[in-house]
Amino acid sequence: MKFNPKLRKAIYAAVAGIVPLLVLAGFITDEQSQAVMSSVAALLSFLATILAASNTQVNNPQGDFEDAELEDFTVIEIPEIPGQK
């Protein structure tokens, strides 16, 4: 299952709709509802981090940065600030 932004938004919306109903029905307190919302947000953030790590390349497909041509980089000279050395 992919936790893309659309699915995460749907989960947030569902939890945000269900939790207040549980408070109104007396199943959980207001403090517990805040903990539930925070826990769901933390869990989805954790899952997003795991998916990002598993779907990104570790190695540079064009080679190491050591092999890069110097012409590919622009050298910017930093102006000297008077009174500082």
Secondary structure in CASP SS format (residue, H / E / C, confidence):
PFRMAT SS
TARGET T0000
AUTHOR 0000-0000-0000
METHOD secondary structure of the structure
MODEL  1
M C 1.00
K C 1.00
F C 1.00
N C 1.00
P H 1.00
K H 1.00
L H 1.00
R H 1.00
K H 1.00
A H 1.00
I H 1.00
Y H 1.00
A H 1.00
A H 1.00
V H 1.00
A H 1.00
G H 1.00
I H 1.00
V H 1.00
P H 1.00
L H 1.00
L H 1.00
V H 1.00
L H 1.00
A H 1.00
G C 1.00
F C 1.00
I C 1.00
T C 1.00
D H 1.00
E H 1.00
Q H 1.00
S H 1.00
Q H 1.00
A H 1.00
V H 1.00
M H 1.00
S H 1.00
S H 1.00
V H 1.00
A H 1.00
A H 1.00
L H 1.00
L H 1.00
S H 1.00
F H 1.00
L H 1.00
A H 1.00
T H 1.00
I H 1.00
L H 1.00
A H 1.00
A H 1.00
S H 1.00
N C 1.00
T C 1.00
Q C 1.00
V C 1.00
N C 1.00
N C 1.00
P C 1.00
Q C 1.00
G C 1.00
D C 1.00
F H 1.00
E H 1.00
D H 1.00
A C 1.00
E C 1.00
L H 1.00
E H 1.00
D H 1.00
F C 1.00
T C 1.00
V C 1.00
I C 1.00
E C 1.00
I C 1.00
P C 1.00
E C 1.00
I C 1.00
P C 1.00
G C 1.00
Q C 1.00
K C 1.00
END
